[in-house]
Amino acid sequence: MSIRVLLVDDSALMRQTLGALLHDSPGIELLAAVSDPLLAMKRMQQEWPDVIVLDVEMPHMDGITFLKKIMHERPTPVIICSTLTEEGAQATLNAMAAGAFTAMAKPRLGLRHFLDEHAKEFITTIRAAMQANVRRLVPRAPLPAPAPKLSADAVLPATAPRHALAHTTERIVAVGTSTGGTQALERILTALPRLSPGLVIVQHMPEQFTAAFAQRLNQLCDITVQEAQNGDRVLPGHALIAPGGRHMLLRRSGAQYRVEIVDGPLVSRHRPSVNVLFRSVAQTAGANALGILLTGMGDDGAAGLLEMRQAGAHTLAQDEASCVVFGMPKEAIKRGAAAQVLALHDMPEAIARHNKGPPR
């Protein structure tokens, strides 16, 4: 059965180019490509789509208002397409908070070339959206083929598993997530008290979006949340989010943990990559670390979480019932990388327990 897709974008070029791509993709049916939400609602009265691709800045009704209406009336996976601007980043974050499945960036110029280059990614995302746990996207109160797939070796060489730095009192929590992660991170971080261990986080997100995402979380949380900069110290009560488009590694400087922000190739098809962060945490923090792999497409983070467990860290994976997409945690569980599988609402308590010392 085909996936029925509705494309809503006021750009004629976007409708033409992406519409042609969807029309030519096996297993996907383009219901319509319309220029604004009012036309979309008329079309949806005739036939409801399985997935909606939605711009956020449009005439007559903005995309976020339309998205909220959809999620209230009949929750449906919505993929946001937003420009790579400061305004676009903020609008995208508002859309994610309102229940969007995921966001994909689009440039102001060179749109046709961009869509051609990212055609497979678009189709993969649409197919994943069809399988999403849509009820997990509905907003609620926070809870107390592709390019060659490189491994973390491309950024950080592997070392033999070791139980590093067993006696330090500094605790580290490393978190990796992708699709559905903006909502999951908000629910975890807003539940943490100020006296929490330092967190280092990779959320798959386009460049320029991570700074706005960190600022939004910082306004909601008791802990301090910021986009990481090279050399930032990992402090209790602070969360550092890897900047979009760059890898983040944990390093040790004397008695302190700091982050290193580096360029490099895509790893597991991502930059930043969870595998890169987790490997660096395994090598640097060992049993002083807690690794958490949350909702997301693909398998980024599964190999790194296993390396963390082999280095003595305690490791957690989010359970299927609370995931938007069970891809990354499922792969970690399959590889034996997760010591425990927990629901999303149990993660803050697990972090609190880690702050008292690694499990023995």
Contacts in CASP RR format, 6 or more apart in sequence:
PFRMAT RR
TARGET T0000
AUTHOR 0000-0000-0000
METHOD contacts of the structure
MODEL  1
MSIRVLLVDDSALMRQTLGALLHDSPGIELLAAVSDPLLAMKRMQQEWPD
VIVLDVEMPHMDGITFLKKIMHERPTPVIICSTLTEEGAQATLNAMAAGA
FTAMAKPRLGLRHFLDEHAKEFITTIRAAMQANVRRLVPRAPLPAPAPKL
SADAVLPATAPRHALAHTTERIVAVGTSTGGTQALERILTALPRLSPGLV
IVQHMPEQFTAAFAQRLNQLCDITVQEAQNGDRVLPGHALIAPGGRHMLL
RRSGAQYRVEIVDGPLVSRHRPSVNVLFRSVAQTAGANALGILLTGMGDD
GAAGLLEMRQAGAHTLAQDEASCVVFGMPKEAIKRGAAAQVLALHDMPEA
IARHNKGPPR
2 27 0 8 1.000
2 28 0 8 1.000
2 29 0 8 1.000
3 27 0 8 1.000
3 28 0 8 1.000
3 29 0 8 1.000
3 50 0 8 1.000
3 51 0 8 1.000
3 126 0 8 1.000
3 127 0 8 1.000
3 130 0 8 1.000
4 29 0 8 1.000
4 31 0 8 1.000
4 47 0 8 1.000
4 48 0 8 1.000
4 49 0 8 1.000
4 50 0 8 1.000
4 51 0 8 1.000
5 22 0 8 1.000
5 28 0 8 1.000
5 29 0 8 1.000
5 30 0 8 1.000
5 31 0 8 1.000
5 49 0 8 1.000
5 50 0 8 1.000
5 51 0 8 1.000
5 52 0 8 1.000
5 53 0 8 1.000
5 126 0 8 1.000
6 31 0 8 1.000
6 32 0 8 1.000
6 34 0 8 1.000
6 40 0 8 1.000
6 43 0 8 1.000
6 44 0 8 1.000
6 49 0 8 1.000
6 51 0 8 1.000
6 52 0 8 1.000
6 53 0 8 1.000
7 14 0 8 1.000
7 15 0 8 1.000
7 18 0 8 1.000
7 19 0 8 1.000
7 22 0 8 1.000
7 30 0 8 1.000
7 32 0 8 1.000
7 33 0 8 1.000
7 34 0 8 1.000
7 52 0 8 1.000
7 53 0 8 1.000
8 33 0 8 1.000
8 34 0 8 1.000
8 35 0 8 1.000
8 36 0 8 1.000
8 37 0 8 1.000
8 39 0 8 1.000
8 40 0 8 1.000
8 52 0 8 1.000
8 53 0 8 1.000
8 54 0 8 1.000
8 55 0 8 1.000
8 58 0 8 1.000
8 63 0 8 1.000
8 66 0 8 1.000
9 15 0 8 1.000
9 18 0 8 1.000
9 33 0 8 1.000
9 35 0 8 1.000
9 53 0 8 1.000
9 54 0 8 1.000
9 55 0 8 1.000
9 58 0 8 1.000
9 81 0 8 1.000
10 35 0 8 1.000
10 36 0 8 1.000
10 55 0 8 1.000
10 57 0 8 1.000
10 58 0 8 1.000
10 59 0 8 1.000
11 55 0 8 1.000
11 111 0 8 1.000
12 35 0 8 1.000
13 111 0 8 1.000
13 112 0 8 1.000
14 55 0 8 1.000
14 81 0 8 1.000
14 106 0 8 1.000
14 111 0 8 1.000
14 115 0 8 1.000
15 33 0 8 1.000
15 34 0 8 1.000
15 35 0 8 1.000
16 33 0 8 1.000
17 111 0 8 1.000
17 112 0 8 1.000
17 115 0 8 1.000
17 116 0 8 1.000
18 33 0 8 1.000
18 53 0 8 1.000
18 115 0 8 1.000
18 122 0 8 1.000
19 30 0 8 1.000
19 33 0 8 1.000
21 115 0 8 1.000
21 119 0 8 1.000
21 122 0 8 1.000
21 123 0 8 1.000
22 28 0 8 1.000
22 30 0 8 1.000
22 123 0 8 1.000
22 126 0 8 1.000
23 30 0 8 1.000
25 123 0 8 1.000
28 123 0 8 1.000
28 126 0 8 1.000
28 127 0 8 1.000
31 43 0 8 1.000
31 47 0 8 1.000
31 49 0 8 1.000
32 40 0 8 1.000
32 43 0 8 1.000
34 40 0 8 1.000
34 43 0 8 1.000
35 58 0 8 1.000
35 59 0 8 1.000
36 58 0 8 1.000
36 59 0 8 1.000
36 60 0 8 1.000
36 61 0 8 1.000
37 58 0 8 1.000
37 60 0 8 1.000
37 61 0 8 1.000
37 62 0 8 1.000
37 63 0 8 1.000
37 65 0 8 1.000
37 66 0 8 1.000
38 60 0 8 1.000
38 61 0 8 1.000
40 52 0 8 1.000
40 66 0 8 1.000
41 66 0 8 1.000
48 74 0 8 1.000
48 76 0 8 1.000
49 76 0 8 1.000
50 76 0 8 1.000
50 77 0 8 1.000
50 130 0 8 1.000
51 76 0 8 1.000
51 77 0 8 1.000
51 78 0 8 1.000
51 79 0 8 1.000
51 101 0 8 1.000
51 126 0 8 1.000
51 129 0 8 1.000
51 130 0 8 1.000
52 70 0 8 1.000
52 76 0 8 1.000
52 77 0 8 1.000
52 78 0 8 1.000
52 79 0 8 1.000
53 78 0 8 1.000
53 79 0 8 1.000
53 81 0 8 1.000
53 126 0 8 1.000
54 63 0 8 1.000
54 66 0 8 1.000
54 67 0 8 1.000
54 78 0 8 1.000
54 79 0 8 1.000
54 80 0 8 1.000
54 81 0 8 1.000
54 95 0 8 1.000
54 100 0 8 1.000
55 63 0 8 1.000
55 80 0 8 1.000
55 81 0 8 1.000
55 82 0 8 1.000
56 62 0 8 1.000
56 63 0 8 1.000
56 64 0 8 1.000
56 80 0 8 1.000
56 81 0 8 1.000
56 82 0 8 1.000
56 88 0 8 1.000
56 91 0 8 1.000
56 92 0 8 1.000
56 94 0 8 1.000
56 95 0 8 1.000
57 63 0 8 1.000
57 82 0 8 1.000
57 83 0 8 1.000
57 87 0 8 1.000
57 88 0 8 1.000
57 91 0 8 1.000
63 95 0 8 1.000
64 91 0 8 1.000
64 94 0 8 1.000
64 95 0 8 1.000
64 98 0 8 1.000
67 78 0 8 1.000
67 80 0 8 1.000
67 95 0 8 1.000
67 98 0 8 1.000
67 99 0 8 1.000
67 100 0 8 1.000
68 98 0 8 1.000
70 76 0 8 1.000
70 78 0 8 1.000
71 78 0 8 1.000
71 98 0 8 1.000
71 99 0 8 1.000
71 137 0 8 1.000
71 138 0 8 1.000
71 139 0 8 1.000
75 134 0 8 1.000
75 135 0 8 1.000
75 137 0 8 1.000
75 138 0 8 1.000
76 134 0 8 1.000
77 101 0 8 1.000
77 129 0 8 1.000
77 130 0 8 1.000
77 132 0 8 1.000
77 134 0 8 1.000
77 137 0 8 1.000
78 95 0 8 1.000
78 99 0 8 1.000
78 100 0 8 1.000
78 101 0 8 1.000
79 100 0 8 1.000
79 101 0 8 1.000
79 102 0 8 1.000
79 103 0 8 1.000
79 104 0 8 1.000
79 125 0 8 1.000
79 126 0 8 1.000
79 129 0 8 1.000
80 92 0 8 1.000
80 95 0 8 1.000
80 96 0 8 1.000
80 100 0 8 1.000
80 102 0 8 1.000
80 103 0 8 1.000
80 104 0 8 1.000
81 103 0 8 1.000
81 104 0 8 1.000
81 105 0 8 1.000
81 106 0 8 1.000
82 88 0 8 1.000
82 89 0 8 1.000
82 91 0 8 1.000
82 92 0 8 1.000
82 95 0 8 1.000
82 103 0 8 1.000
82 104 0 8 1.000
82 105 0 8 1.000
82 106 0 8 1.000
83 105 0 8 1.000
83 106 0 8 1.000
83 107 0 8 1.000
83 108 0 8 1.000
84 105 0 8 1.000
84 106 0 8 1.000
84 107 0 8 1.000
84 108 0 8 1.000
84 206 0 8 1.000
84 207 0 8 1.000
84 208 0 8 1.000
85 108 0 8 1.000
85 208 0 8 1.000
86 208 0 8 1.000
86 212 0 8 1.000
89 208 0 8 1.000
89 209 0 8 1.000
89 211 0 8 1.000
89 212 0 8 1.000
89 213 0 8 1.000
90 212 0 8 1.000
92 100 0 8 1.000
92 103 0 8 1.000
92 209 0 8 1.000
92 212 0 8 1.000
93 182 0 8 1.000
93 209 0 8 1.000
93 212 0 8 1.000
93 213 0 8 1.000
93 216 0 8 1.000
95 103 0 8 1.000
96 102 0 8 1.000
96 103 0 8 1.000
96 182 0 8 1.000
96 183 0 8 1.000
97 139 0 8 1.000
97 182 0 8 1.000
97 183 0 8 1.000
97 186 0 8 1.000
97 216 0 8 1.000
98 139 0 8 1.000
99 137 0 8 1.000
99 138 0 8 1.000
99 139 0 8 1.000
99 183 0 8 1.000
100 137 0 8 1.000
101 129 0 8 1.000
101 132 0 8 1.000
101 137 0 8 1.000
101 179 0 8 1.000
101 180 0 8 1.000
101 324 0 8 1.000
102 125 0 8 1.000
102 129 0 8 1.000
102 179 0 8 1.000
102 180 0 8 1.000
103 205 0 8 1.000
103 206 0 8 1.000
103 209 0 8 1.000
104 118 0 8 1.000
104 121 0 8 1.000
104 122 0 8 1.000
104 125 0 8 1.000
104 206 0 8 1.000
105 206 0 8 1.000
105 207 0 8 1.000
105 208 0 8 1.000
105 209 0 8 1.000
106 114 0 8 1.000
106 115 0 8 1.000
107 114 0 8 1.000
115 122 0 8 1.000
120 145 0 8 1.000
120 146 0 8 1.000
121 146 0 8 1.000
124 146 0 8 1.000
124 297 0 8 1.000
125 297 0 8 1.000
128 179 0 8 1.000
128 297 0 8 1.000
128 325 0 8 1.000
131 325 0 8 1.000
132 179 0 8 1.000
132 324 0 8 1.000
132 325 0 8 1.000
133 321 0 8 1.000
133 323 0 8 1.000
133 324 0 8 1.000
133 325 0 8 1.000
133 326 0 8 1.000
136 180 0 8 1.000
136 183 0 8 1.000
136 295 0 8 1.000
136 322 0 8 1.000
136 323 0 8 1.000
136 324 0 8 1.000
137 180 0 8 1.000
137 183 0 8 1.000
137 324 0 8 1.000
142 186 0 8 1.000
142 187 0 8 1.000
142 190 0 8 1.000
142 191 0 8 1.000
142 220 0 8 1.000
143 187 0 8 1.000
143 191 0 8 1.000
143 344 0 8 1.000
143 345 0 8 1.000
143 348 0 8 1.000
144 191 0 8 1.000
144 348 0 8 1.000
146 269 0 8 1.000
147 266 0 8 1.000
147 269 0 8 1.000
149 268 0 8 1.000
149 269 0 8 1.000
150 265 0 8 1.000
150 266 0 8 1.000
150 267 0 8 1.000
150 268 0 8 1.000
151 267 0 8 1.000
151 268 0 8 1.000
151 275 0 8 1.000
151 303 0 8 1.000
152 158 0 8 1.000
152 267 0 8 1.000
152 268 0 8 1.000
152 273 0 8 1.000
152 275 0 8 1.000
152 276 0 8 1.000
152 278 0 8 1.000
152 279 0 8 1.000
152 303 0 8 1.000
152 304 0 8 1.000
154 264 0 8 1.000
154 265 0 8 1.000
154 267 0 8 1.000
155 247 0 8 1.000
155 249 0 8 1.000
155 262 0 8 1.000
155 264 0 8 1.000
155 265 0 8 1.000
155 267 0 8 1.000
155 273 0 8 1.000
155 276 0 8 1.000
156 249 0 8 1.000
156 276 0 8 1.000
156 279 0 8 1.000
156 280 0 8 1.000
156 283 0 8 1.000
158 279 0 8 1.000
158 307 0 8 1.000
159 283 0 8 1.000
161 282 0 8 1.000
161 307 0 8 1.000
161 310 0 8 1.000
161 311 0 8 1.000
161 312 0 8 1.000
162 283 0 8 1.000
162 286 0 8 1.000
162 311 0 8 1.000
163 286 0 8 1.000
163 287 0 8 1.000
163 311 0 8 1.000
163 312 0 8 1.000
164 282 0 8 1.000
164 283 0 8 1.000
164 284 0 8 1.000
164 285 0 8 1.000
164 286 0 8 1.000
164 287 0 8 1.000
164 288 0 8 1.000
164 311 0 8 1.000
165 252 0 8 1.000
165 284 0 8 1.000
165 285 0 8 1.000
165 286 0 8 1.000
165 287 0 8 1.000
165 288 0 8 1.000
166 286 0 8 1.000
166 287 0 8 1.000
166 288 0 8 1.000
168 255 0 8 1.000
168 288 0 8 1.000
170 234 0 8 1.000
170 255 0 8 1.000
170 256 0 8 1.000
170 257 0 8 1.000
170 285 0 8 1.000
170 288 0 8 1.000
171 197 0 8 1.000
171 198 0 8 1.000
171 236 0 8 1.000
171 288 0 8 1.000
171 289 0 8 1.000
171 290 0 8 1.000
171 354 0 8 1.000
171 355 0 8 1.000
171 357 0 8 1.000
171 358 0 8 1.000
172 197 0 8 1.000
172 198 0 8 1.000
172 199 0 8 1.000
172 200 0 8 1.000
172 234 0 8 1.000
172 250 0 8 1.000
172 257 0 8 1.000
172 281 0 8 1.000
172 285 0 8 1.000
172 288 0 8 1.000
172 289 0 8 1.000
172 290 0 8 1.000
173 196 0 8 1.000
173 197 0 8 1.000
173 198 0 8 1.000
173 199 0 8 1.000
173 200 0 8 1.000
173 289 0 8 1.000
173 290 0 8 1.000
173 291 0 8 1.000
173 292 0 8 1.000
173 351 0 8 1.000
173 354 0 8 1.000
174 199 0 8 1.000
174 200 0 8 1.000
174 201 0 8 1.000
174 250 0 8 1.000
174 277 0 8 1.000
174 278 0 8 1.000
174 281 0 8 1.000
174 289 0 8 1.000
174 290 0 8 1.000
174 291 0 8 1.000
174 292 0 8 1.000
174 308 0 8 1.000
175 185 0 8 1.000
175 188 0 8 1.000
175 199 0 8 1.000
175 200 0 8 1.000
175 201 0 8 1.000
175 202 0 8 1.000
175 291 0 8 1.000
175 292 0 8 1.000
175 293 0 8 1.000
175 294 0 8 1.000
176 201 0 8 1.000
176 202 0 8 1.000
176 203 0 8 1.000
176 274 0 8 1.000
176 277 0 8 1.000
176 278 0 8 1.000
176 292 0 8 1.000
176 293 0 8 1.000
176 294 0 8 1.000
176 301 0 8 1.000
176 328 0 8 1.000
177 184 0 8 1.000
177 185 0 8 1.000
177 201 0 8 1.000
177 202 0 8 1.000
177 203 0 8 1.000
177 204 0 8 1.000
177 274 0 8 1.000
177 293 0 8 1.000
177 294 0 8 1.000
177 295 0 8 1.000
177 296 0 8 1.000
177 328 0 8 1.000
178 203 0 8 1.000
178 204 0 8 1.000
178 270 0 8 1.000
178 274 0 8 1.000
178 295 0 8 1.000
178 296 0 8 1.000
178 297 0 8 1.000
178 298 0 8 1.000
178 300 0 8 1.000
178 325 0 8 1.000
178 328 0 8 1.000
179 204 0 8 1.000
179 295 0 8 1.000
179 296 0 8 1.000
179 297 0 8 1.000
179 324 0 8 1.000
179 325 0 8 1.000
180 294 0 8 1.000
180 295 0 8 1.000
180 296 0 8 1.000
180 323 0 8 1.000
180 324 0 8 1.000
180 325 0 8 1.000
181 203 0 8 1.000
181 294 0 8 1.000
181 295 0 8 1.000
181 296 0 8 1.000
181 324 0 8 1.000
182 203 0 8 1.000
182 205 0 8 1.000
182 213 0 8 1.000
183 324 0 8 1.000
184 294 0 8 1.000
184 295 0 8 1.000
184 318 0 8 1.000
184 324 0 8 1.000
184 344 0 8 1.000
185 201 0 8 1.000
185 203 0 8 1.000
185 217 0 8 1.000
185 294 0 8 1.000
186 217 0 8 1.000
186 220 0 8 1.000
187 344 0 8 1.000
187 345 0 8 1.000
188 344 0 8 1.000
188 347 0 8 1.000
188 348 0 8 1.000
188 351 0 8 1.000
189 199 0 8 1.000
189 217 0 8 1.000
189 220 0 8 1.000
189 221 0 8 1.000
189 223 0 8 1.000
189 225 0 8 1.000
189 239 0 8 1.000
190 217 0 8 1.000
190 220 0 8 1.000
190 221 0 8 1.000
190 222 0 8 1.000
191 348 0 8 1.000
192 221 0 8 1.000
192 222 0 8 1.000
192 223 0 8 1.000
192 237 0 8 1.000
192 348 0 8 1.000
192 351 0 8 1.000
192 352 0 8 1.000
193 222 0 8 1.000
193 223 0 8 1.000
193 352 0 8 1.000
194 222 0 8 1.000
194 223 0 8 1.000
194 237 0 8 1.000
195 236 0 8 1.000
195 237 0 8 1.000
195 355 0 8 1.000
196 223 0 8 1.000
196 236 0 8 1.000
196 237 0 8 1.000
196 351 0 8 1.000
196 352 0 8 1.000
196 355 0 8 1.000
197 236 0 8 1.000
197 237 0 8 1.000
197 290 0 8 1.000
197 351 0 8 1.000
197 354 0 8 1.000
197 355 0 8 1.000
198 234 0 8 1.000
198 235 0 8 1.000
198 236 0 8 1.000
198 237 0 8 1.000
198 238 0 8 1.000
198 239 0 8 1.000
198 240 0 8 1.000
199 223 0 8 1.000
199 234 0 8 1.000
199 237 0 8 1.000
199 238 0 8 1.000
199 239 0 8 1.000
199 240 0 8 1.000
199 351 0 8 1.000
200 228 0 8 1.000
200 234 0 8 1.000
200 239 0 8 1.000
200 240 0 8 1.000
200 242 0 8 1.000
200 248 0 8 1.000
200 250 0 8 1.000
200 259 0 8 1.000
200 277 0 8 1.000
200 281 0 8 1.000
201 239 0 8 1.000
201 240 0 8 1.000
201 241 0 8 1.000
201 242 0 8 1.000
202 241 0 8 1.000
202 242 0 8 1.000
202 248 0 8 1.000
202 272 0 8 1.000
202 273 0 8 1.000
202 274 0 8 1.000
202 276 0 8 1.000
202 277 0 8 1.000
203 210 0 8 1.000
203 213 0 8 1.000
203 241 0 8 1.000
203 242 0 8 1.000
204 270 0 8 1.000
204 272 0 8 1.000
204 296 0 8 1.000
204 300 0 8 1.000
205 213 0 8 1.000
205 244 0 8 1.000
206 244 0 8 1.000
206 245 0 8 1.000
207 243 0 8 1.000
207 244 0 8 1.000
207 245 0 8 1.000
208 244 0 8 1.000
209 244 0 8 1.000
210 227 0 8 1.000
210 241 0 8 1.000
210 242 0 8 1.000
210 243 0 8 1.000
210 244 0 8 1.000
211 227 0 8 1.000
211 243 0 8 1.000
213 227 0 8 1.000
213 241 0 8 1.000
214 225 0 8 1.000
214 226 0 8 1.000
214 227 0 8 1.000
214 241 0 8 1.000
215 226 0 8 1.000
217 225 0 8 1.000
217 239 0 8 1.000
217 241 0 8 1.000
218 224 0 8 1.000
218 225 0 8 1.000
218 226 0 8 1.000
221 239 0 8 1.000
223 237 0 8 1.000
223 238 0 8 1.000
223 239 0 8 1.000
224 237 0 8 1.000
224 238 0 8 1.000
224 239 0 8 1.000
225 238 0 8 1.000
225 239 0 8 1.000
225 241 0 8 1.000
226 232 0 8 1.000
226 238 0 8 1.000
226 239 0 8 1.000
226 240 0 8 1.000
226 241 0 8 1.000
227 240 0 8 1.000
227 241 0 8 1.000
227 243 0 8 1.000
228 240 0 8 1.000
228 241 0 8 1.000
228 242 0 8 1.000
228 243 0 8 1.000
228 248 0 8 1.000
228 259 0 8 1.000
228 261 0 8 1.000
229 243 0 8 1.000
229 261 0 8 1.000
230 259 0 8 1.000
230 260 0 8 1.000
230 261 0 8 1.000
231 258 0 8 1.000
231 259 0 8 1.000
231 260 0 8 1.000
231 261 0 8 1.000
232 240 0 8 1.000
232 258 0 8 1.000
232 259 0 8 1.000
233 256 0 8 1.000
233 257 0 8 1.000
233 258 0 8 1.000
234 240 0 8 1.000
234 250 0 8 1.000
234 256 0 8 1.000
234 257 0 8 1.000
234 258 0 8 1.000
234 259 0 8 1.000
240 248 0 8 1.000
240 259 0 8 1.000
242 248 0 8 1.000
242 261 0 8 1.000
242 272 0 8 1.000
242 277 0 8 1.000
243 261 0 8 1.000
243 272 0 8 1.000
244 271 0 8 1.000
244 272 0 8 1.000
245 271 0 8 1.000
245 272 0 8 1.000
246 261 0 8 1.000
246 262 0 8 1.000
246 263 0 8 1.000
246 264 0 8 1.000
246 271 0 8 1.000
246 272 0 8 1.000
247 261 0 8 1.000
247 262 0 8 1.000
247 263 0 8 1.000
247 264 0 8 1.000
247 267 0 8 1.000
247 271 0 8 1.000
247 272 0 8 1.000
247 273 0 8 1.000
247 276 0 8 1.000
247 277 0 8 1.000
248 259 0 8 1.000
248 260 0 8 1.000
248 261 0 8 1.000
248 262 0 8 1.000
248 272 0 8 1.000
248 276 0 8 1.000
248 277 0 8 1.000
249 259 0 8 1.000
249 260 0 8 1.000
249 261 0 8 1.000
249 262 0 8 1.000
249 276 0 8 1.000
249 277 0 8 1.000
249 280 0 8 1.000
250 257 0 8 1.000
250 258 0 8 1.000
250 259 0 8 1.000
250 260 0 8 1.000
250 277 0 8 1.000
250 280 0 8 1.000
250 281 0 8 1.000
250 284 0 8 1.000
250 285 0 8 1.000
251 257 0 8 1.000
251 258 0 8 1.000
251 259 0 8 1.000
251 260 0 8 1.000
251 280 0 8 1.000
251 284 0 8 1.000
252 258 0 8 1.000
252 284 0 8 1.000
252 285 0 8 1.000
257 284 0 8 1.000
257 285 0 8 1.000
260 280 0 8 1.000
264 271 0 8 1.000
265 271 0 8 1.000
266 273 0 8 1.000
267 273 0 8 1.000
267 275 0 8 1.000
267 276 0 8 1.000
267 300 0 8 1.000
268 274 0 8 1.000
268 275 0 8 1.000
268 298 0 8 1.000
268 299 0 8 1.000
268 300 0 8 1.000
268 301 0 8 1.000
268 303 0 8 1.000
269 300 0 8 1.000
270 300 0 8 1.000
273 300 0 8 1.000
273 301 0 8 1.000
274 293 0 8 1.000
274 300 0 8 1.000
274 301 0 8 1.000
274 304 0 8 1.000
274 328 0 8 1.000
275 300 0 8 1.000
275 301 0 8 1.000
275 302 0 8 1.000
275 303 0 8 1.000
275 304 0 8 1.000
278 291 0 8 1.000
278 301 0 8 1.000
278 303 0 8 1.000
278 304 0 8 1.000
278 305 0 8 1.000
278 307 0 8 1.000
278 308 0 8 1.000
279 304 0 8 1.000
279 307 0 8 1.000
281 289 0 8 1.000
281 291 0 8 1.000
281 308 0 8 1.000
281 313 0 8 1.000
282 289 0 8 1.000
282 304 0 8 1.000
282 307 0 8 1.000
282 308 0 8 1.000
282 310 0 8 1.000
282 311 0 8 1.000
282 313 0 8 1.000
283 311 0 8 1.000
285 313 0 8 1.000
286 308 0 8 1.000
286 311 0 8 1.000
286 312 0 8 1.000
286 313 0 8 1.000
287 311 0 8 1.000
287 312 0 8 1.000
287 313 0 8 1.000
287 314 0 8 1.000
287 358 0 8 1.000
288 313 0 8 1.000
288 358 0 8 1.000
289 308 0 8 1.000
289 311 0 8 1.000
289 313 0 8 1.000
289 314 0 8 1.000
290 313 0 8 1.000
290 314 0 8 1.000
290 315 0 8 1.000
290 316 0 8 1.000
290 350 0 8 1.000
290 351 0 8 1.000
290 354 0 8 1.000
290 358 0 8 1.000
291 305 0 8 1.000
291 308 0 8 1.000
291 313 0 8 1.000
291 314 0 8 1.000
291 315 0 8 1.000
291 316 0 8 1.000
292 315 0 8 1.000
292 316 0 8 1.000
292 317 0 8 1.000
292 318 0 8 1.000
292 347 0 8 1.000
292 350 0 8 1.000
292 351 0 8 1.000
293 301 0 8 1.000
293 302 0 8 1.000
293 305 0 8 1.000
293 315 0 8 1.000
293 316 0 8 1.000
293 317 0 8 1.000
293 318 0 8 1.000
293 328 0 8 1.000
293 329 0 8 1.000
293 332 0 8 1.000
293 337 0 8 1.000
293 338 0 8 1.000
294 318 0 8 1.000
294 323 0 8 1.000
294 328 0 8 1.000
294 329 0 8 1.000
294 344 0 8 1.000
294 347 0 8 1.000
295 318 0 8 1.000
295 322 0 8 1.000
295 323 0 8 1.000
295 324 0 8 1.000
295 325 0 8 1.000
295 326 0 8 1.000
295 327 0 8 1.000
295 328 0 8 1.000
295 329 0 8 1.000
296 323 0 8 1.000
296 324 0 8 1.000
296 325 0 8 1.000
296 326 0 8 1.000
296 327 0 8 1.000
296 328 0 8 1.000
296 329 0 8 1.000
297 325 0 8 1.000
297 327 0 8 1.000
297 328 0 8 1.000
298 327 0 8 1.000
298 328 0 8 1.000
298 331 0 8 1.000
299 327 0 8 1.000
299 328 0 8 1.000
299 331 0 8 1.000
299 332 0 8 1.000
300 328 0 8 1.000
301 328 0 8 1.000
301 331 0 8 1.000
301 332 0 8 1.000
302 328 0 8 1.000
302 331 0 8 1.000
302 332 0 8 1.000
302 334 0 8 1.000
302 335 0 8 1.000
302 337 0 8 1.000
303 335 0 8 1.000
303 337 0 8 1.000
304 337 0 8 1.000
305 315 0 8 1.000
305 317 0 8 1.000
305 332 0 8 1.000
305 337 0 8 1.000
305 338 0 8 1.000
306 315 0 8 1.000
306 332 0 8 1.000
306 335 0 8 1.000
306 336 0 8 1.000
306 337 0 8 1.000
308 315 0 8 1.000
308 337 0 8 1.000
309 315 0 8 1.000
309 336 0 8 1.000
309 337 0 8 1.000
309 338 0 8 1.000
309 339 0 8 1.000
312 358 0 8 1.000
313 358 0 8 1.000
314 339 0 8 1.000
314 340 0 8 1.000
314 354 0 8 1.000
314 358 0 8 1.000
314 359 0 8 1.000
315 332 0 8 1.000
315 337 0 8 1.000
315 338 0 8 1.000
315 339 0 8 1.000
315 340 0 8 1.000
316 338 0 8 1.000
316 339 0 8 1.000
316 340 0 8 1.000
316 341 0 8 1.000
316 342 0 8 1.000
316 347 0 8 1.000
316 350 0 8 1.000
317 329 0 8 1.000
317 332 0 8 1.000
317 333 0 8 1.000
317 337 0 8 1.000
317 338 0 8 1.000
317 340 0 8 1.000
317 341 0 8 1.000
317 342 0 8 1.000
318 329 0 8 1.000
318 341 0 8 1.000
318 342 0 8 1.000
318 343 0 8 1.000
318 344 0 8 1.000
318 347 0 8 1.000
319 329 0 8 1.000
319 341 0 8 1.000
319 342 0 8 1.000
319 343 0 8 1.000
319 344 0 8 1.000
320 326 0 8 1.000
320 329 0 8 1.000
320 330 0 8 1.000
321 343 0 8 1.000
322 343 0 8 1.000
322 344 0 8 1.000
322 345 0 8 1.000
323 329 0 8 1.000
323 344 0 8 1.000
329 338 0 8 1.000
329 341 0 8 1.000
332 338 0 8 1.000
333 341 0 8 1.000
339 359 0 8 1.000
340 350 0 8 1.000
342 350 0 8 1.000
353 359 0 8 1.000
END
